[in-house]
Each structure stands twice: as structure tokens, then as C-alpha cells.
């Protein structure tokens, strides 16, 4: 029994080993045939993917197809190449655009960068490479390598061109920055000039506190002691109407300035008692003027102080300027001007100076009627200083002319064209735009010739035509140039030197040789904005020893 069971076990063990060996042999045969089939298939595909250029293609693709990879490892590399190409294409375009901005159109730089940009676009749009970008399948590594090679060549060329153009770009950039800086500085300079001109005009209109103080103190003196300064009811001194004496006309509302004119003239006159000064002011400043010219004898010179209101013929029915000042248009021009508009047009702002509203500024056109017994008179502005004896003017042969004045033209400056509107047919027909202008401030008038030529009537005619300011802007020089157009005798320039109120380059030699120096301009000598090199010429004739001047700290 036991022996038969042992034999059965041995038989089962043998059968199991035989079965195992059979299965192993079958598997070996199966893998052998599979390998042979795959090798044959590979050689067939390999031979079919050799291109005309001898480059083998497809091995990697077949292997990856067999492995069935979901993400191609060459995709990041392709994306990197594509990004480099696009970045350098855009960079080339930017340099081309920048070259145009830097005015390099005339050079080849713009063209070179434009061509580089087109090369990158052309390369990435080649049919050979576009399949790499649009396909969701596998990427041919050989094609990718070729693309990478060509992209690198173009990047190298682009960087080389950029390096060569760098110097030109840097120089042009510096030039452009310099131009931008100059433009910005010019803008700031123009703005500063406008603001400075406006501020200067405001300062020129102002009355210093010390000057106002002197006027008030003098007025207090006039009120406190009226008997000392009252001229009403007294007979007119014969010297005031004596045509054989030297007569001066000074029209001013500035007490100190008027006193400086008289001081300087009398101190430099050889025979001051032969000089007569006719000072005319407004009613408000009349008392102060009367006191000022009663405080000293002025070396024996004769001084008459009157108010413009004392000349009753000067009314709006006779004087065109007074009538025009009452018009709504002129009042709007003066009083409805806005600050922002004023700073934009400083030329117009200049003519809004209150002096152009004052009849004192226009009295010069009525000298024959104001002083009917006189034959000749010297008109002086209140911003002048007399440095020499002026009696020589009364010895000049006027050749029948009305106005003796120093001409101011040089080159193309200060000609009639600068003062009048020659686009107006009346001005164009009557006057020569190149005619030489002359200066107000020291004018010697032959009153007999004035009456003969009817110059006041001529002035009225043109002033009435200019009611709307179409012939000239406001002021007294343009109508003066018109009125005395053919009746002005040029005087030697040393009689009258101008510009001390705006021109710092006037030589001291020229000033020292002048009979009269004129502080025309905004920098008046009694203002803080006066030019320091010229101010002593004026201040040395201020009566600082007077109590009223000292108590107001004038000049400090």
C-alpha cells in the first residue's frame, strides 16, 4: 500500500516538470518570433525615413511611439527656441523704431534692424518649421536642431549689429536729451520772462511806502500852516511869463521825483535865476508839491506849482483823451482785464499802466495853450536827471521845426513801424515805416512854430481816429511821432541819454557826457528794483536833509 502511494507521487512530480519545461519552451519561441518581427519592421521604417540629404529621421519618433509618451520632452526646448526668436525679432523692431526717433533715417541702421526683424519672421514661418509649432504629435529632433542652429545664427547677427550701432545710439540719445533739456529750459525761461515782466510792471506801478509817507507829511504841513503856502489871490510873478527866461514844463504826481528834476537843473545851471519851472500836478498832490517847493529857494530859480484842474479848457468836450477815458470800451480794456490774460500778454499789460489814464501824461500836447505868452519851452519827464547847464538849448536854430528831440533809431530798431499799425490804410498812406523815431523825456518845443503848424489840431484829428486803438496802442509817443512827423529837428545825442531804467549796459562814459540822463523803463530810481550802478546819479539830488524825508526813512 505504501509502495503504491510512493510511486504515484513520483509520477505527479515528473508530469509537473514536463509541463513547466513545455511552457518555458513555448514562451522562448514566442519572444524569438516577436523580436525577429520587430527588427524587420525597424529596418523597413529606418530605410524609408532617410531623406535626400542623408539625414536619418524617425528613430526617436518610432521609439517614442512605442513607449507611447504623453508629453514630448523636446517641447520645452522648442518653446525656448521660439521665445528667443520672437524676443530678438521684437528687439530688432524696437531698435529700428528707436533709430527713427533719434533721426537716424538717413543711415542704414533702420534698414538693417528692419531686415533682421523680417528674417526672424521669415524663419519661423518656413513650412519646414511651422509643423513643429502646430502639431500636437511628436517633434522631429533633427528638424528642431536645424531650427535651433538657424535661430542662433540670426541672434548672433542681431547682437553684433546692436553692438556696432550702440555708439551711434548713445550719441544720438545724448543729443536728443540735450535738445529736450534745451526745449524745457526755453519753456521755463519764456514763462519766467513773462512772470518777471508782469512783476516788474506791478512794481513800476507801485508807490513805495516811504514815498507815500513823504507826500502825507507834506500834506499835513500844508493843512497845518495854510498861510505859508497859499498862492491864491496873489498876483502872478512876472518871471513866470517872461519869454526871455528859460522855461521848463514838468508834469508829475511824484513829489520827490519832481524835486530831483528841479534840484539837478538848478544846481547845474550857471545862472539859475534865469530859469523858470512850471510844475503841474493833480489836485490830490497839489498841497504836497506846494510845500516841497517852498522849503528852499533852489538857488534863485522861479517855480510855479499848479493843478491840472486849474486849466479849465482841459475838459472832455475839448480833449479827445478825456472823452475816450469816459467810454465803456476803454474802461473795460483797463478794469476788466484778468490776471491770467495779463501774464500771457505783457505788451498789452504795459499799456494798462495807470499813467496812461492820467491827463498829466497828455498835457505835453497843450503847451502853447497852457503858456500862451511863451515862445519856447523845454519839456522834462519826472524820471530824468539834469547833469549840465541846459541854456544852450535856447540858442539852437530850430530851422522852423516844432520839436527838438534826440533820435533813438539804430539799425531796424525804434522805427515808426514799431509804434504804429501800418496795416491800417491811413497810417500806411501818411507815414514811412522806416522813419526814425525820437524820444520823449527832454523835448525842446518852439511854441510859435507849434501854433503856426497847428500841431494840437493835428493831434486831435489822429487821436479821434484812434478811439478803438486801431492805429496805435495807448501811450503818448505814437501820437507824438504822428503829430510832429515832419516838424522834428534831431538834437545831438549827448543832450539826452536814455535807458537807465532798463538797460544795464550803458557805458558810464556816455552817461558822464550826457546833459540829461533818463530813467525810462520800469526800474525807476525811487523803486527797490532800480539798478544799483545808476541809482546814485538820481539819489545825490534828493534832499535827504529835509525833515520830511528823514522821518519817512526814504532811500533806506
C-alpha positions as CSV (number, residue, x, y, z in Angstrom):
1,X,0.0,0.0,0.0
2,X,2.7,2.4,1.0
3,X,4.8,1.5,-2.1
4,X,2.0,2.2,-4.5
5,X,1.4,5.7,-2.9
6,X,5.1,6.5,-3.3
7,X,5.0,5.6,-7.0
8,X,2.0,7.9,-7.5
9,X,3.8,10.9,-6.1
10,X,6.9,10.4,-8.2
11,X,4.7,10.1,-11.3
12,X,2.9,13.5,-10.5
13,X,6.3,15.3,-9.9
14,X,7.6,14.2,-13.2
15,X,4.5,15.3,-15.1
16,X,4.7,18.8,-13.5
17,X,8.3,19.3,-14.5
18,X,7.5,18.2,-18.1
19,X,4.6,20.8,-18.2
20,X,6.8,23.5,-16.9
21,X,9.5,22.8,-19.4
22,X,7.0,22.9,-22.2
23,X,5.6,26.2,-21.2
24,X,9.1,27.7,-21.0
25,X,10.0,26.5,-24.5
26,X,6.7,27.9,-25.8
27,X,7.5,31.4,-24.3
28,X,11.0,31.4,-25.8
29,X,9.7,30.6,-29.2
30,X,7.1,33.4,-28.9
31,X,9.6,36.1,-27.9
32,X,12.1,34.9,-30.6
33,X,9.4,35.4,-33.3
34,X,8.4,38.8,-31.8
35,X,12.0,40.1,-31.8
36,X,12.5,39.0,-35.4
37,X,9.3,40.7,-36.5
38,X,10.2,44.0,-34.7
39,X,13.7,44.0,-36.1
40,X,12.4,43.6,-39.6
41,X,9.8,46.4,-39.1
42,X,12.5,48.8,-37.7
43,X,14.8,48.3,-40.7
44,X,11.9,48.8,-43.1
45,X,10.9,52.2,-41.3
46,X,14.5,53.2,-41.0
47,X,15.2,52.9,-44.7
48,X,12.0,54.7,-45.5
49,X,12.9,57.8,-43.3
50,X,16.3,58.7,-44.8
51,X,15.9,61.9,-46.6
52,X,17.6,63.2,-49.7
53,X,20.2,64.9,-47.6
54,X,21.2,61.6,-46.0
55,X,19.9,62.6,-42.6
56,X,18.1,59.7,-40.8
57,X,14.7,60.6,-39.4
58,X,12.2,58.8,-37.3
59,X,14.1,56.6,-35.0
60,X,13.4,58.7,-32.0
61,X,9.8,59.1,-33.1
62,X,9.3,55.3,-33.5
63,X,10.8,54.6,-30.2
64,X,8.7,57.3,-28.5
65,X,5.6,55.9,-30.3
66,X,6.3,52.5,-28.9
67,X,6.7,54.0,-25.5
68,X,3.5,55.9,-26.1
69,X,4.7,59.1,-24.1
70,X,2.0,61.6,-23.3
71,X,4.4,64.6,-23.0
72,X,7.2,65.2,-25.6
73,X,10.5,66.1,-23.7
74,X,11.5,68.3,-26.7
75,X,8.5,70.6,-26.3
76,X,10.2,72.9,-23.7
77,X,13.2,73.1,-25.9
78,X,11.1,74.1,-28.9
79,X,9.2,76.7,-26.8
80,X,12.5,78.2,-25.6
81,X,13.8,78.5,-29.2
82,X,10.6,80.0,-30.3
83,X,10.7,82.6,-27.5
84,X,14.3,83.5,-28.2
85,X,13.4,84.1,-31.9
86,X,10.4,86.2,-31.1
87,X,12.2,88.2,-28.4
88,X,15.0,89.1,-30.8
89,X,12.5,89.9,-33.6
90,X,10.8,92.4,-31.3
91,X,14.1,93.7,-30.1
92,X,15.2,94.4,-33.7
93,X,11.9,96.2,-34.4
94,X,12.3,98.3,-31.2
95,X,15.8,99.4,-32.3
96,X,14.5,100.2,-35.8
97,X,11.8,102.4,-34.2
98,X,14.2,104.0,-31.8
99,X,16.6,104.7,-34.7
100,X,13.8,106.6,-36.4
101,X,13.1,108.6,-33.2
102,X,16.8,109.5,-33.0
103,X,16.7,110.9,-36.5
104,X,18.8,108.1,-38.0
105,X,16.5,107.5,-41.0
106,X,19.3,108.7,-43.3
107,X,21.6,105.9,-42.2
108,X,21.5,102.2,-42.9
109,X,20.8,101.4,-39.2
110,X,17.0,101.5,-39.6
111,X,17.1,99.3,-42.7
112,X,19.4,96.7,-41.1
113,X,17.2,96.3,-38.0
114,X,14.1,96.1,-40.1
115,X,15.6,93.3,-42.2
116,X,16.7,91.5,-39.1
117,X,13.1,91.5,-37.8
118,X,11.8,90.3,-41.2
119,X,14.4,87.5,-41.2
120,X,13.2,86.2,-37.8
121,X,9.6,86.3,-39.1
122,X,10.5,84.5,-42.3
123,X,12.5,81.8,-40.5
124,X,9.7,81.0,-38.1
125,X,7.1,80.9,-40.9
126,X,9.1,78.4,-43.1
127,X,6.8,75.4,-43.9
128,X,9.6,73.1,-42.7
129,X,9.3,74.6,-39.2
130,X,5.7,75.6,-38.9
131,X,4.8,71.9,-38.5
132,X,6.7,71.9,-35.2
133,X,4.5,74.6,-33.7
134,X,1.1,73.5,-34.8
135,X,1.3,69.7,-34.3
136,X,0.1,68.0,-31.2
137,X,2.1,65.0,-32.0
138,X,5.7,64.1,-31.8
139,X,8.6,66.6,-32.6
140,X,11.3,65.7,-35.0
141,X,14.5,66.3,-33.1
142,X,16.6,66.7,-36.3
143,X,14.3,69.4,-37.6
144,X,14.4,71.0,-34.2
145,X,18.2,71.0,-34.2
146,X,18.3,72.7,-37.6
147,X,15.8,75.4,-36.4
148,X,17.9,76.0,-33.3
149,X,21.0,76.4,-35.4
150,X,19.5,79.0,-37.7
151,X,17.9,80.9,-34.8
152,X,21.3,81.1,-33.1
153,X,22.9,82.4,-36.2
154,X,20.4,85.2,-36.5
155,X,20.6,86.0,-32.8
156,X,24.4,86.3,-33.2
157,X,24.0,88.7,-36.2
158,X,21.4,90.8,-34.3
159,X,23.6,91.2,-31.3
160,X,26.6,92.1,-33.5
161,X,24.6,94.8,-35.2
162,X,23.3,96.1,-31.9
163,X,26.8,96.3,-30.6
164,X,28.0,98.2,-33.7
165,X,25.1,100.6,-33.5
166,X,25.5,101.3,-29.8
167,X,27.9,104.2,-30.2
168,X,25.6,105.9,-32.7
169,X,22.6,105.3,-30.5
170,X,24.4,106.7,-27.4
171,X,25.5,109.8,-29.2
172,X,22.1,110.4,-30.7
173,X,20.5,109.8,-27.4
174,X,22.7,112.4,-25.8
175,X,21.9,114.8,-28.5
176,X,18.2,114.2,-28.2
177,X,18.3,114.5,-24.4
178,X,20.2,117.8,-24.8
179,X,17.6,119.0,-27.2
180,X,14.8,118.0,-24.8
181,X,16.6,119.8,-22.0
182,X,17.2,123.0,-24.1
183,X,13.5,122.9,-25.0
184,X,12.4,122.5,-21.4
185,X,14.8,125.3,-20.3
186,X,13.5,127.6,-23.0
187,X,9.9,126.9,-21.9
188,X,10.8,127.8,-18.3
189,X,12.7,130.8,-19.5
190,X,9.8,132.1,-21.5
191,X,7.5,131.6,-18.6
192,X,9.9,133.3,-16.2
193,X,10.3,136.2,-18.6
194,X,6.5,136.7,-18.7
195,X,6.2,136.4,-14.9
196,X,9.2,138.7,-14.5
197,X,7.8,141.3,-16.9
198,X,4.4,141.2,-15.2
199,X,6.0,141.5,-11.7
200,X,8.2,144.4,-13.0
201,X,5.1,146.2,-14.3
202,X,3.4,145.7,-11.0
203,X,6.4,147.1,-9.2
204,X,6.6,150.0,-11.6
205,X,3.0,150.9,-10.8
206,X,3.5,150.8,-7.1
207,X,4.3,153.7,-4.8
208,X,6.9,152.9,-2.1
209,X,5.7,153.3,1.4
210,X,8.4,155.9,2.2
211,X,7.4,158.0,-0.9
212,X,3.8,157.9,0.1
213,X,4.8,158.9,3.7
214,X,6.6,162.0,2.4
215,X,3.6,163.1,0.5
216,X,1.4,162.6,3.5
217,X,3.8,164.5,5.8
218,X,4.0,167.4,3.3
219,X,0.2,167.5,3.1
220,X,0.0,167.6,6.9
221,X,2.3,170.6,6.9
222,X,0.2,172.3,4.2
223,X,-3.0,171.8,6.2
224,X,-1.3,172.9,9.5
225,X,0.1,176.1,8.0
226,X,-2.0,177.1,5.0
227,X,-1.0,180.8,5.2
228,X,2.6,179.9,4.4
229,X,1.8,178.0,1.1
230,X,-1.3,179.7,-0.2
231,X,-0.8,181.3,-3.6
232,X,-4.4,182.0,-4.4
233,X,-5.2,185.7,-4.8
234,X,-1.6,186.7,-5.2
235,X,-0.6,188.3,-8.5
236,X,1.3,186.2,-11.0
237,X,5.1,186.8,-10.7
238,X,6.3,188.5,-14.0
239,X,9.1,185.9,-14.3
240,X,6.6,183.2,-14.9
241,X,5.5,184.7,-18.1
242,X,8.8,186.4,-19.2
243,X,9.7,184.9,-22.6
244,X,13.3,186.0,-22.3
245,X,13.9,183.4,-19.5
246,X,14.4,179.7,-19.8
247,X,11.2,177.9,-19.1
248,X,10.7,174.3,-18.2
249,X,7.5,172.2,-18.1
250,X,7.3,169.3,-15.6
251,X,4.1,167.3,-15.2
252,X,4.2,164.9,-12.3
253,X,2.4,163.4,-9.3
254,X,5.6,162.2,-7.7
255,X,6.8,164.9,-5.2
256,X,10.4,163.6,-4.8
257,X,10.9,162.9,-8.5
258,X,9.8,166.4,-9.5
259,X,12.1,168.0,-6.8
260,X,15.0,166.0,-8.2
261,X,14.5,167.4,-11.7
262,X,14.4,170.9,-10.4
263,X,17.3,170.3,-7.9
264,X,19.6,168.8,-10.6
265,X,18.7,171.6,-13.2
266,X,19.3,174.5,-10.8
267,X,22.5,173.0,-9.3
268,X,24.0,172.6,-12.8
269,X,22.7,175.9,-14.2
270,X,25.3,178.7,-14.5
271,X,22.6,181.4,-13.8
272,X,19.7,179.5,-12.1
273,X,17.8,182.8,-11.5
274,X,17.1,182.8,-15.3
275,X,15.3,179.5,-15.2
276,X,11.6,179.1,-14.6
277,X,10.0,175.8,-13.7
278,X,6.3,175.2,-14.4
279,X,5.3,172.2,-12.2
280,X,1.8,170.8,-12.9
281,X,0.3,168.0,-10.8
282,X,-3.2,166.7,-9.9
283,X,-5.4,168.1,-7.2
284,X,-4.6,165.3,-4.7
285,X,-0.8,166.1,-4.8
286,X,-1.1,169.8,-5.1
287,X,-0.6,170.6,-1.4
288,X,2.4,168.4,-1.1
289,X,4.0,169.9,-4.2
290,X,3.4,173.4,-2.9
291,X,5.2,172.6,0.4
292,X,8.1,170.8,-1.2
293,X,9.0,173.8,-3.5
294,X,8.5,176.3,-0.7
295,X,11.0,174.7,1.6
296,X,14.1,176.1,-0.2
297,X,14.9,178.8,-2.7
298,X,16.5,176.5,-5.4
299,X,19.4,178.9,-6.0
300,X,17.0,181.7,-7.0
301,X,15.2,179.7,-9.7
302,X,11.5,180.6,-10.2
303,X,9.0,177.8,-9.6
304,X,5.3,177.7,-10.3
305,X,3.1,174.9,-8.9
306,X,-0.4,174.4,-10.3
307,X,-3.0,171.7,-10.6
308,X,-4.2,170.4,-13.9
309,X,-7.7,171.3,-12.8
310,X,-6.6,174.9,-12.9
311,X,-6.6,174.8,-16.7
312,X,-10.3,174.8,-17.2
313,X,-10.1,174.4,-21.0
314,X,-8.9,170.9,-20.5
315,X,-12.2,169.1,-20.4
316,X,-13.8,166.2,-22.2
317,X,-15.5,168.4,-24.7
318,X,-12.1,169.6,-26.0
319,X,-9.6,166.9,-25.1
320,X,-10.2,163.6,-27.0
321,X,-8.3,161.5,-24.5
322,X,-10.6,162.7,-21.6
323,X,-13.6,161.9,-23.7
324,X,-12.3,158.4,-24.6
325,X,-11.5,157.7,-21.0
326,X,-15.2,158.0,-20.2
327,X,-16.1,155.4,-22.8
328,X,-17.2,151.9,-21.7
329,X,-14.8,150.2,-24.2
330,X,-11.7,151.8,-22.7
331,X,-12.8,151.3,-19.1
332,X,-13.4,147.6,-20.0
333,X,-9.9,147.4,-21.5
334,X,-8.4,148.7,-18.3
335,X,-10.6,147.4,-15.5
336,X,-11.9,144.1,-16.7
337,X,-8.6,142.6,-17.6
338,X,-8.0,139.2,-15.8
339,X,-4.7,138.3,-14.2
340,X,-4.2,135.2,-16.3
341,X,-4.6,137.2,-19.5
342,X,-2.3,139.9,-18.3
343,X,0.6,137.5,-17.7
344,X,0.1,136.0,-21.2
345,X,0.4,139.4,-22.9
346,X,2.8,141.6,-21.1
347,X,2.8,144.1,-24.0
348,X,-0.9,144.8,-23.5
349,X,-0.3,144.8,-19.8
350,X,2.3,147.6,-20.3
351,X,-0.4,149.9,-21.6
352,X,-2.6,149.3,-18.6
353,X,-0.2,151.3,-16.5
354,X,-2.3,154.0,-14.7
355,X,-0.1,156.8,-16.1
356,X,-1.9,156.3,-19.5
357,X,-5.2,157.1,-17.7
358,X,-3.8,160.3,-16.3
359,X,-4.3,163.6,-18.2
360,X,-0.9,164.6,-16.8
361,X,0.6,162.3,-19.4
362,X,-1.2,164.1,-22.2
363,X,-0.6,167.7,-21.1
364,X,2.5,167.9,-23.4
365,X,0.2,168.3,-26.4
366,X,-1.3,171.5,-24.9
367,X,1.8,173.5,-24.1
368,X,1.0,176.5,-26.4
369,X,-2.4,177.0,-24.7
370,X,-1.1,176.5,-21.2
371,X,1.7,179.1,-21.7
372,X,0.3,181.5,-24.3
373,X,3.0,184.2,-23.7
374,X,6.0,182.0,-24.1
375,X,7.9,181.3,-27.3
376,X,10.0,178.3,-26.3
377,X,9.8,175.8,-23.6
378,X,11.7,172.7,-22.5
379,X,9.6,169.7,-21.6
380,X,11.2,167.3,-19.0
381,X,9.9,164.0,-17.7
382,X,10.0,163.5,-13.9
383,X,12.3,160.5,-14.2
384,X,15.3,162.5,-15.6
385,X,18.4,164.0,-14.0
386,X,20.0,167.1,-15.4
387,X,23.8,166.9,-15.3
388,X,24.8,170.1,-17.3
389,X,23.7,173.6,-17.9
390,X,20.8,173.5,-20.4
391,X,20.8,177.1,-21.6
392,X,22.5,176.1,-24.8
393,X,19.2,174.6,-26.0
394,X,17.7,178.1,-26.2
395,X,20.5,179.1,-28.6
396,X,19.8,176.3,-31.1
397,X,18.4,177.3,-34.5
398,X,15.3,175.1,-34.9
399,X,15.0,175.8,-38.7
400,X,11.3,176.4,-38.4
401,X,10.8,173.0,-36.7
402,X,8.5,172.5,-33.7
403,X,10.1,169.7,-31.7
404,X,13.8,169.3,-30.9
405,X,14.5,165.7,-29.8
406,X,17.2,163.1,-29.8
407,X,16.5,160.3,-32.3
408,X,16.5,156.7,-30.9
409,X,16.7,154.6,-34.0
410,X,19.6,152.4,-34.8
411,X,19.6,149.6,-37.3
412,X,16.0,148.4,-37.6
413,X,15.0,149.4,-34.1
414,X,12.8,152.2,-32.9
415,X,11.4,153.0,-36.3
416,X,7.9,154.2,-36.9
417,X,6.9,150.6,-37.8
418,X,7.4,149.6,-34.2
419,X,4.9,152.1,-32.8
420,X,2.1,152.2,-35.3
421,X,-0.2,149.9,-37.2
422,X,1.0,150.1,-40.8
423,X,-1.6,147.6,-41.9
424,X,-4.1,150.4,-41.5
425,X,-4.6,152.3,-44.8
426,X,-4.5,155.7,-43.2
427,X,-1.2,155.1,-41.4
428,X,0.3,153.3,-44.5
429,X,-0.6,156.2,-46.7
430,X,0.7,159.0,-44.5
431,X,3.9,157.8,-42.9
432,X,7.1,156.0,-43.7
433,X,7.6,152.8,-41.6
434,X,11.4,153.2,-41.7
435,X,11.3,156.8,-40.4
436,X,13.4,157.3,-37.4
437,X,11.7,157.6,-34.0
438,X,12.7,160.0,-31.3
439,X,12.5,160.2,-27.5
440,X,10.1,161.9,-25.2
441,X,11.6,163.0,-21.9
442,X,13.6,166.0,-23.0
443,X,12.0,167.9,-25.8
444,X,12.6,171.5,-26.8
445,X,9.5,173.0,-28.3
446,X,9.2,176.1,-30.4
447,X,5.7,177.2,-29.4
448,X,5.4,179.8,-32.1
449,X,6.1,177.2,-34.8
450,X,3.7,174.9,-33.0
451,X,0.9,177.4,-33.3
452,X,1.8,178.1,-36.9
453,X,1.7,174.4,-37.8
454,X,-1.5,173.8,-35.8
455,X,0.0,170.7,-34.2
456,X,-2.6,170.5,-31.4
457,X,-5.3,170.2,-34.1
458,X,-3.3,167.6,-35.9
459,X,-3.0,165.6,-32.6
460,X,-6.8,165.9,-32.0
461,X,-7.5,164.6,-35.5
462,X,-5.5,161.4,-35.1
463,X,-6.5,160.9,-31.5
464,X,-10.2,160.9,-32.5
465,X,-9.5,158.4,-35.3
466,X,-7.8,156.1,-32.8
467,X,-10.7,155.8,-30.3
468,X,-10.8,152.0,-30.8
469,X,-6.9,151.8,-30.7
470,X,-6.7,150.5,-34.3
471,X,-3.9,153.0,-35.3
472,X,-1.7,152.5,-32.3
473,X,-1.9,151.3,-28.8
474,X,-2.2,153.6,-25.8
475,X,0.6,156.0,-24.8
476,X,1.9,159.4,-25.9
477,X,4.9,158.5,-28.0
478,X,2.9,157.2,-31.1
479,X,0.6,160.3,-31.3
480,X,3.7,162.4,-30.7
481,X,5.5,160.7,-33.6
482,X,2.4,161.4,-35.8
483,X,1.9,165.0,-34.7
484,X,5.5,166.0,-35.2
485,X,6.2,163.7,-38.1
486,X,7.7,166.3,-40.4
487,X,8.4,169.0,-37.8
488,X,11.1,167.4,-35.6
489,X,14.7,168.6,-35.5
490,X,17.2,166.0,-34.4
491,X,19.4,167.0,-31.5
492,X,22.9,165.9,-30.6
493,X,22.7,162.6,-28.8
494,X,24.7,163.8,-25.8
495,X,21.8,166.1,-24.9
496,X,19.7,163.1,-23.8
497,X,20.8,159.6,-22.9
498,X,18.1,157.1,-22.3
499,X,17.7,153.6,-20.9
500,X,18.8,153.9,-17.3
501,X,15.6,152.2,-16.2
502,X,16.0,149.1,-18.2
503,X,19.4,148.8,-19.9
504,X,22.4,147.9,-17.6
505,X,24.9,148.0,-20.4
506,X,25.0,151.8,-20.9
507,X,28.6,153.0,-20.5
508,X,29.5,155.4,-17.8
509,X,31.5,157.4,-20.3
510,X,28.3,158.0,-22.3
511,X,26.4,158.8,-19.1
512,X,29.0,161.3,-17.9
513,X,29.0,163.1,-21.2
514,X,25.2,163.5,-21.2
515,X,23.4,166.7,-20.4
516,X,20.3,164.8,-19.3
517,X,20.1,161.1,-18.3
518,X,16.7,159.4,-18.5
519,X,15.5,156.6,-16.2
520,X,12.9,155.4,-18.7
521,X,11.7,151.9,-18.2
522,X,10.3,150.1,-15.2
523,X,13.4,150.3,-12.9
524,X,12.8,153.8,-11.6
525,X,15.4,155.2,-9.3
526,X,13.0,155.6,-6.4
527,X,12.0,151.9,-6.5
528,X,13.7,149.0,-4.9
529,X,14.1,147.4,-8.4
530,X,16.3,150.2,-9.6
531,X,19.7,149.3,-11.0
532,X,22.3,150.0,-8.3
533,X,25.0,151.2,-10.7
534,X,22.7,154.1,-11.9
535,X,20.7,154.9,-8.8
536,X,23.4,157.2,-7.2
537,X,23.0,159.5,-10.2
538,X,19.5,160.3,-9.0
539,X,19.8,160.0,-5.2
540,X,22.5,162.6,-5.0
541,X,19.9,165.2,-5.8
542,X,17.3,164.1,-3.2
543,X,17.0,166.5,-0.3
544,X,17.8,164.0,2.4
545,X,18.4,166.8,4.9
546,X,14.7,167.7,4.9
547,X,12.9,166.6,8.0
548,X,10.1,165.1,6.0
549,X,12.5,162.9,4.0
550,X,14.4,161.8,7.1
551,X,11.3,161.0,9.1
552,X,10.0,158.7,6.4
553,X,13.3,156.8,6.0
554,X,13.3,157.4,2.3
555,X,16.0,155.6,0.5
556,X,16.7,153.1,3.3
